[in-house]
């Protein structure tokens, strides 16, 4: 049986190319697309809506929507709208998934977001949104979420509960455990090793056990960078190094999870600042050792990339969400279409 495989779309590729590749991925049997809510570059809601209108079977998730940027009632209404837009897929399920995240620095503080107590804020958002998806009236009084007799105000449409699974994008151990406790799934982060993934899955299992569930009850897709080229695997490796440089220089939570040498991180930060350009990433690429890149992503030929993704599956991932680093996404789709690891 073919492995469930997804694509991760961010802002690396032109929107028209992404629309074309979404249709192509559907034709080749991919199961889903996860759309980033990327920095202040692209809005996941706009992109997911466009993709839903262009397809009939693919499912779409936000990977991930920051909870500090929208009210939970507005989030629920937005996903209800996309649920209606997408309609059911061939299996009868709705075609949208809600992935939520606690955002990250330095962007959150630079736009005035108060990221205090992210675990409490996430729990309240997830609980309130899930209740709103039942289409019943909700009153919720928490520290961050305040709803007073609120319901999704559908006057003329379908009033049945929305079958929209809720995921949390988690990196740290406490957020991973929270996802296992209260969510349908967890979106595991990228630019991390398989050892990190095994540890992360253990934390998800602990959270699930607290709620009387097993690990099998929790979906565990993972973002996996895929820098693939059968024609020029050396250039694919360089592109992977540039991305590692970006994350080591700008996203401390991923930096910590990657297990990178702190001295290397400081060297990279001397080249890559915020906001950084692609040219900055390339200038820092020579600092990144080959073995570090190969431990954190799928890089090289099609066969090498498939072998690496299989390692992540063995570590506990349920669905690879492939982030293509090349200008043309099609080779990644072709390399994994119908794949049986």
Secondary structure as UniProt FT lines:
FT   STRAND          5..9
FT   HELIX           15..27
FT   TURN            28..29
FT   STRAND          32..35
FT   TURN            39..41
FT   HELIX           44..54
FT   STRAND          59..62
FT   STRAND          65..66
FT   HELIX           67..69
FT   HELIX           72..86
FT   TURN            90..91
FT   STRAND          96..101
FT   TURN            105..106
FT   HELIX           107..110
FT   TURN            111..112
FT   TURN            116..117
FT   HELIX           118..132
FT   TURN            133..135
FT   STRAND          138..141
FT   STRAND          146..150
FT   STRAND          166..170
FT   HELIX           173..182
FT   STRAND          185..188
FT   HELIX           194..210
FT   TURN            211..212
FT   HELIX           215..217
FT   STRAND          221..228
FT   HELIX           233..250
FT   HELIX           252..258
FT   HELIX           262..269
FT   TURN            270..271
FT   HELIX           278..285
FT   TURN            286..287
FT   HELIX           290..296
FT   STRAND          298..300
FT   HELIX           302..314
FT   TURN            315..316
FT   STRAND          319..324
FT   HELIX           330..336
FT   TURN            337..338
//
